[in-house]
Amino acid sequence: MLLKRQQGKCAFCGLYFRQEDLREQDHIWPRAYGGVASLANLQLRHRHCHDRKTALDSLQRLGGTDDNSQAIEEPGEGATFTPGSEDEPAR
């Protein structure tokens, strides 16, 4: 039923499934985020595509993909220098 609904294509990469491909059912809205276990919330993915989507979901859940809270380093900050070189800060 899912294969027909998706017209034979993976919901992640858009490539057609081949007979030898490993397929997995995936929740469109992950259950960890409150998604329901219904046919309307399921899609087929290649196994490797499902693994990638699961990893991305985990990153988003942990704040890893939209996290702009990290400090920005200016050019030259944290750079190493040799004492006595022209890069040594003036005193």
Number of C-alpha atoms within 10 A of each C-alpha: 9 14 16 8 10 15 12 15 19 21 19 15 11 12 12 15 17 11 7 6 12 11 18 17 15 21 20 16 14 15 12 11 9 8 13 15 13 8 11 10 15 18 19 24 26 24 16 14 18 21 14 13 16 15 12 14 18 14 14 13 13 11 12 12 12 10 10 9 7 6 6 8 8 7 7 9 8 8 7 9 12 8 9 8 8 9 12 11 9 5 3
